[in-house]
Amino acid sequence: MYGNGVTFETILAGEVAAPAPAAPFLQAVAEISREAQQQQASQEIPSDGKKAGAEDKPRE
């Protein structure tokens, strides 16, 4: 796909452009990555130490 003389390391280092046939795959990976980042951000605990949506319960 990348042609002769292109090493695995060179491809993974991003030193060569992805070939056109890889575009649909790369677009799908980028979309899944965005969705995962959004999901992770929505689950992070804020600096006040409380989870999003957690209500304060009175102490007994």
Backbone as JSON, one array per atom type, in Angstrom:
{
  "sequence": "MYGNGVTFETILAGEVAAPAPAAPFLQAVAEISREAQQQQASQEIPSDGKKAGAEDKPRE",
  "N": [[0.83, -1.19, 0.0], [1.96, 1.24, 0.76], [4.14, 1.16, -0.81], [7.34, 0.02, -2.08], [10.27, -0.07, -0.04], [9.48, 1.48, 2.1], [9.57, 1.58, 5.45], [8.15, -0.12, 8.31], [8.56, 1.27, 10.69], [8.94, 3.87, 9.72], [6.42, 4.45, 8.71], [4.82, 4.31, 11.06], [5.95, 6.4, 12.47], [4.95, 8.52, 11.2], [6.18, 9.66, 9.07], [5.66, 9.43, 6.44], [3.04, 10.16, 4.17], [-0.33, 9.01, 4.5], [-1.73, 6.7, 2.2], [-4.24, 7.37, -0.31], [-6.33, 5.33, -0.42], [-6.54, 4.67, 2.28], [-8.01, 6.58, 3.55], [-10.89, 6.35, 4.31], [-10.71, 4.54, 6.47], [-8.98, 5.93, 8.25], [-10.57, 8.17, 8.78], [-12.71, 6.97, 10.14], [-11.37, 6.01, 12.43], [-10.54, 8.45, 13.55], [-13.04, 9.6, 14.18], [-14.05, 7.78, 16.08], [-12.13, 8.13, 18.03], [-12.59, 10.82, 18.76], [-15.18, 10.56, 19.86], [-14.62, 8.87, 22.04], [-12.94, 10.51, 23.56], [-14.72, 12.56, 24.23], [-16.57, 11.14, 25.76], [-14.92, 10.31, 27.85], [-14.23, 12.79, 28.94], [-16.69, 13.6, 29.93], [-16.97, 11.95, 32.08], [-15.04, 12.58, 33.89], [-13.8, 13.56, 37.1], [-14.58, 16.55, 38.66], [-12.6, 19.37, 39.93], [-13.54, 19.85, 42.48], [-13.87, 17.42, 43.57], [-16.21, 16.01, 43.36], [-18.41, 13.89, 41.6], [-19.89, 14.53, 38.4], [-23.2, 15.67, 38.59], [-23.61, 14.68, 41.09], [-25.27, 14.91, 44.14], [-25.35, 16.98, 47.03], [-25.48, 15.46, 50.11], [-27.09, 15.76, 53.22], [-25.31, 15.72, 56.31], [-25.61, 13.34, 58.88]],
  "CA": [[0.0, 0.0, 0.0], [2.86, 2.39, 0.81], [5.18, 0.99, -1.82], [8.58, -0.61, -1.65], [11.27, 0.77, 0.6], [8.93, 2.23, 3.23], [9.61, 0.67, 6.6], [7.09, -0.08, 9.31], [8.91, 2.34, 11.62], [8.71, 5.14, 9.03], [4.97, 4.63, 8.63], [4.32, 4.6, 12.4], [6.48, 7.69, 12.91], [4.24, 9.57, 10.47], [7.13, 10.3, 8.15], [5.1, 9.34, 5.08], [1.6, 10.41, 4.15], [-1.16, 7.83, 4.27], [-2.24, 6.64, 0.83], [-5.65, 7.72, -0.47], [-7.27, 4.26, -0.04], [-6.65, 4.55, 3.73], [-8.81, 7.7, 4.06], [-12.09, 5.96, 5.07], [-10.29, 3.94, 7.74], [-8.47, 6.99, 9.11], [-11.71, 8.98, 9.19], [-13.44, 6.2, 11.15], [-10.56, 6.01, 13.64], [-10.6, 9.81, 14.1], [-14.37, 9.78, 14.75], [-14.12, 6.97, 17.29], [-11.26, 8.79, 19.0], [-13.32, 12.0, 19.27], [-16.27, 10.08, 20.72], [-14.03, 8.35, 23.27], [-12.47, 11.65, 24.34], [-15.9, 13.24, 24.76], [-17.11, 10.28, 26.82], [-13.99, 10.36, 28.98], [-14.35, 14.12, 29.55], [-17.96, 13.67, 30.66], [-16.88, 11.1, 33.26], [-13.97, 13.03, 34.77], [-14.22, 14.15, 38.37], [-14.15, 17.95, 38.73], [-11.62, 19.69, 40.95], [-14.13, 19.84, 43.81], [-13.89, 16.04, 44.02], [-17.54, 15.4, 43.23], [-18.78, 13.47, 40.25], [-20.92, 15.35, 37.78], [-24.55, 15.28, 38.94], [-23.7, 14.21, 42.47], [-25.95, 15.87, 45.01], [-24.86, 17.03, 48.42], [-26.38, 14.84, 51.08], [-26.84, 16.32, 54.55], [-24.68, 14.82, 57.27], [-26.51, 12.96, 59.98]],
  "C": [[0.88, 1.26, 0.0], [3.96, 2.32, -0.24], [6.43, 0.37, -1.22], [9.49, 0.4, -0.97], [10.75, 1.61, 1.75], [8.84, 1.26, 4.4], [8.41, 0.89, 7.52], [7.32, 1.09, 10.27], [8.63, 3.72, 11.0], [7.23, 5.46, 8.96], [4.43, 5.05, 10.01], [4.8, 5.95, 12.94], [5.78, 8.84, 12.19], [5.11, 10.3, 9.48], [6.69, 10.2, 6.69], [3.59, 9.55, 5.18], [0.84, 9.11, 3.91], [-1.67, 7.85, 2.83], [-3.75, 6.9, 0.8], [-6.61, 6.59, -0.08], [-7.45, 4.11, 1.48], [-7.58, 5.61, 4.33], [-10.07, 7.26, 4.83], [-11.75, 5.35, 6.43], [-9.82, 5.02, 8.71], [-9.58, 7.9, 9.61], [-12.51, 8.27, 10.29], [-12.68, 6.19, 12.48], [-10.62, 7.38, 14.31], [-11.95, 10.06, 14.78], [-14.51, 9.01, 16.07], [-13.27, 7.6, 18.39], [-11.94, 10.01, 19.6], [-14.43, 11.58, 20.23], [-15.73, 9.58, 22.06], [-13.54, 9.49, 24.16], [-13.64, 12.41, 24.96], [-16.49, 12.44, 25.92], [-16.22, 10.35, 28.05], [-14.12, 11.71, 29.7], [-15.63, 14.23, 30.37], [-17.93, 12.85, 31.94], [-15.8, 11.54, 34.24], [-14.54, 13.69, 36.02], [-13.7, 15.59, 38.41], [-13.2, 18.2, 39.9], [-12.21, 19.72, 42.35], [-14.28, 18.42, 44.37], [-15.21, 15.34, 43.9], [-17.77, 15.01, 41.78], [-19.87, 14.37, 39.72], [-22.29, 14.8, 38.15], [-24.7, 14.78, 40.36], [-24.33, 15.31, 43.33], [-25.35, 15.83, 46.4], [-25.91, 16.4, 49.31], [-26.08, 15.42, 52.45], [-26.22, 15.26, 55.46], [-25.63, 14.54, 58.41], [-25.79, 12.96, 61.3]]
}
